[in-house]
Amino acid sequence: MPTFIMLTRVDPEVLRTPHSLEELEKQAAEAVQNQCPNVKWLSNYAVLGPYDYVDVFEAPDIETAAKVSTLIRTQGRAHSEIWPATDWKKFKSMLHAMPA
């Protein structure tokens, strides 16, 4: 399955307490699991910078990845970006198959 990187920034107006982040995450994760059961989460990170979270997941197609992003935006009240990703080893194989 294709791999996707999702960067998420939570709307600060939604956060009332630090614990509200965990509740938002729970709601968003449940929505994704219910509506996109074939999505496989690979890793999740809290990060510093313009985004709050980076998630890495596999989805069968771009439409499913877009659905995940939409669910995160509506359930988690957040801005998100989805980037398709290619494993570095697979990318190098592609490079070697190209003409010089």
N, C-alpha and C positions, 0 to 999 in steps of 0.2 A: 504494500500500500504506500502511496505517496506520503511524505513527511511534510508537516507544516509547522512554522514558528508563529506564535501569536504573541504580540506585544499588547499589553493592556494598561490603560491609565484610568483609575477609578475617579469618578466625579467627586471632588472634595465636599460638595454640598450634601452628599448622601451620607457621609461618614459622621456619626454622632459621637462614637467612642471607638477605641482601638478594637474592641470586640465585634463591632458592627462589620468589620472587614471579614471576619470569619463567618458571620451569618450570610453575607453577600456571596461568599465563595461557596457555601453549602447550597444556597438556592440555585446558583448558576450551574454548579456541578450536577445537581439533581435534574435540572432542565435538560442539560446536554445528554446525560445518561438516558433519560426517558425518550428523547426525540432523536438521538443519534447513537443508538446502542453499539454500532459497529466502529465507533471512534475509539482508538486506543491511545491513552495518555502515556507519554514516555517520560516526561520530567516537567517539573514546575519550579520556578525560582522567583523569589522576591528580590527586586533589584533597586539600586539607587539610580537616579537620573530622571529623564522625562517620563519613563514608564514605571509602573508599580510592580508588574509581573511579566515574566516571560514563560510561556508554556510551549512545550514541544509535544506534538501528537501526530498520529497517523490517521488518515481518513481515506475512504475509497476513491474520492474524487473532489474536485474543486467546489462543486455544489454543496457537498456535505461540510467542507471546511467553512464555506460562507455561512451555512446554517449555524455552525458552532459560533462563529463571530457574531451573528445576529442575536443568538441566545445570550451570549455574554453581555452584549450591549444592552439588551432589554432587561435581563434578570439582574445583572451586576451593575447596571447604570454606569456604564463605562464606555470609553473610547477604545477601540481595538483595531489592530492591523494584523493581517495574515500574510505571511510570506511563504511561498513554496520553497522547499529546501531539497538539495541533492547531497547524498552522502559523499564525502570527499573522495573515498576510494572509487566509487562509481563515477564521479566526475573525472578523475584522472584516467580511468579506463576509456571514457568518451574522448578525452584529449588524445590519447595514444592511437585511437582509431581514426583520427582526422588526418587528412593528407598534410605533409610537411610544408 
